[in-house]
Amino acid sequence: MTDFSFYKLFEKDLDRWENVSPRRSGEPELPVRIEKRLSGPVDIPAVMLPLPDTDRFYFRDRRRRYEVGAAGCAMEFGGGEDAFAVEQAAREISRIWDHDPRFTLFGGKRFFGDDPSPEWAAFGSFRFVLPMIEIRADHTGRARAVVNLAPRGCPVDGSCVKNNADALRKLLLRLDDPLPAPGSPDIPPYTETHVPDRRRWHVMVGEALEWLRENGVRKVVLARKKILRGDRAWNPDDLLRALGEIAEDSFVFFMRRPNGDAFFGRSPERLFRLENGTLASDAIAGTRRRSDHPGIDDRLGSELMASLKDVEEHRIVVDYIREHMSRVCRSVDVAASPRPLKLRHLQHIITRVSGPISNGAGPLGTMGLLHPTPAVGGVPPDASMELIRRLEPFARGWYAAPIGWMARDCAEFAVGIRSALACGNELHLFGGAGIVSGSDPEMEWLETGHKMENFTRILGKTE
């Protein structure tokens, strides 16, 4: 329990809102946003995650400048399977931002828009939520809470309830409940299946290398996954808490649907940040293990930075981001030289790219401009996407796709890698590897396994 009451904080505001007569002018009603400063620090995951049977979202930036949690669904945008649904959602989002640019939406989209599969059914193709409740804290611990009241005429649509004062009261009262005692993750006994298996992976990579040679494709990113089938349902809340304790320079993200399915992970890769008129992105590619021995770790880092294969793979991503950002920025600044990005178990090559926005590009347009980068897709894009569709024996869903939050003038999205999908008694772990000329199938198999280690170490097992 916190030192203050969320319910008491907003009680009078809800009473006033409930007693205001709805407009009769015939114009569509718009949501209402109420923001309050909190009197003390808040353990955001501990407060937000236990809320049952509702949307929950958590995001912490890579440098721990801020973290944000959200719960409930005041309004839902998207959810459709076609381009028309996305365009309609974009128009509706623009309308509420014209009313108040601070409205913050949480969500993301599939890697491919048209690859539905049963395990991803709860997430849809493109889905953003205006939550009922949002809590945001900065690096000093100062926190603010927001409640969003949807228009009284907001229809019931899936998990999006008609957001009246009673619905918000119930959520606020739940936030005031005593916090559960922290504990170790509850890991059920499980069996493990590789999709594809090791032999098929070697065949896949061999086919990709042949395709690269014959069709002039410079790079394609192939992924595989493990499916861990437990003897009971997985608890993604427990796994997220354990992920959050890992000391590394990466985003933490979590989206859980009312049916309990959750997509979450720790991603080192920023798709973009939009802040104060500046657009920033990261080019990340190339991989080596970390070592607990400083001398070995330095040698592995030096080997990575000197590797012609890894440097070329990285340069492909830098060139793509620079070219695409130049379409919406007055100028593009690329860091003078790449540097190693050292995570807990892996190290990569990273280059920062940034520039001032020139044409008012917003979050949705920027997402469409940059996704997918060659770090998760390939070059050229169309040919590499065709190859991924043909070779990978599973649907990527939201894996390696944008996930984050956005207001009209600011946003931050991670690339949904180093991630997992919890779906009932199944936990799907994902890992991808950039295939370029000279790639070795067995080395790429090991690399994709290393990229799952944040999870496998929590489970007490590594490859």
Secondary structure, 3 states (H helix, E strand, C coil): CCCCCHHHHHHHHHHHHHHCCCCCCCCCCCCEEEEEECCCCCCHHHHHCCCCCCCEEEEECCCCCEEEEEECCCEEEECCCCHHHHHHHHHHHHHHHHHCCCCCEEEEECCCCCCCCHHHCCCCCEEEEECCEEEEEECCCCEEEEEEECCCCCCCECCECCCCHHHHHHHHHHHCCCCCCCCCCCCCCEEEEEECCHHHHHHHHHHHHHHHHHHCCCEEEEEEEEEEEECCCCCHHHHHHHHHCCCCCCEEEEEECCCCCEEEEEECCEEEEEECCEEEEEEEEEEEECCCCHHHHHHHHHHHHHCHHHHHHHHHHHHHHHHHHCCCECCCEECCCCEEEECCCEEEEEEEEEEEECCCCCHHHHHHHHCCCCCCCEECHHHHHHHHHHHCCCCCCCCCCEEEEECCCCEEEEECCCEEEEECCEEEEEEEEEECCCCCHHHHHHHHHHCCHHHHHHCCCCC
